[in-house]
């Protein structure tokens, strides 16, 4: 697979280069350079094909120039051993694609696990090492630590706000011989993000230490999210009525862009419904509009490595034909105040508890009905994170709380003995150099 920047479609790089040096110099984001026809593989798989097998097969199909089939299968098997999304049928025309069945209950678990596995294989083949640097304040840090723990050629530095390091496995920590280093900056999450942003702005430092990203700026975090949609299709292809739509929570639009890539890779799908935001909404006529498109790429700042948005990737999908955006993506307004009622309705009508982001996507299904024929088709609701993360909100909305699994119960436990640094970029750089043993 060749990739190009959203801001320069003429210069392509290999997948390996895009993963190890995941920030294009022009400030854009890496995207597939061409469409891939995966229909022969997708149509061959069925409901008996495991998620790991689907992922291995599609990894090989997409990255055949760089990975052998054996390596592709090994990457997927290492990433998804014992874990898989689940598809639940809610009624005749509504399904829920549950992405919270990974080790930490976050939909990010799957993308992070594949990224960590792919990176480890690339680094092993090239006999080199890399460092993942990320700012975090919540469950994302646990997901990153869980995915990268134990990797021999990868070190991970998690930058938390003061008092924010929680829920990490002690055995994975550097002080206990592991490869995960949590640190707390004397400041807020915004301060932690600023320091990480500053580190990635230093190209010499990025190259010398082998810094890479674990968020969706890195195309290798986004690519495996394509597999979700292929997995869901294998489960509904014999049950679906009419057209197929996916209802996707907005978030930073990573899952929506991954769904659009699945469509570009020949997945049978008729549209994507999402809750509208200021970045992606509808005009007065009900047509989908992306407000960022009003600003030419050359007049925009660089994409933020510490806090990504995938809007620019979404724009790139539709730049050749803006009419496709209006015919394939259906944002619908969902008032935040309506989320508790949507949680209650999903629980009352379908027996499922939804996190607030998924509840917003659920509400968008009704709000978009005047523009899509979802009443005559099948809708797959993409359910992001384990509902127990919002147990209190769900209890208030539904009168009953979700069962809290053990991995959530330990999520709030402080990490003892976490290193602390002042709110200063030089302090972070010194710590990184000490941790890697690489000084100028």
Beta strands, then each sheet from edge to edge (+ up, - down):
strand 1: 2-5
strand 2: 8-14
strand 3: 30-32
strand 4: 86-89
strand 5: 94-98
strand 6: 130-135
strand 7: 154-161
strand 8: 180-185
strand 9: 211-212
strand 10: 244-248
strand 11: 271-275
strand 12: 280-282
strand 13: 288-290
strand 14: 329-332
strand 15: 378-383
strand 16: 419-421
sheet 1: 2+ 1- 3+
sheet 2: 4+ 5- 15- 10- 11- 14-
sheet 3: 9+ 6+ 7+ 8+ 16+
sheet 4: 12+ 13-
end
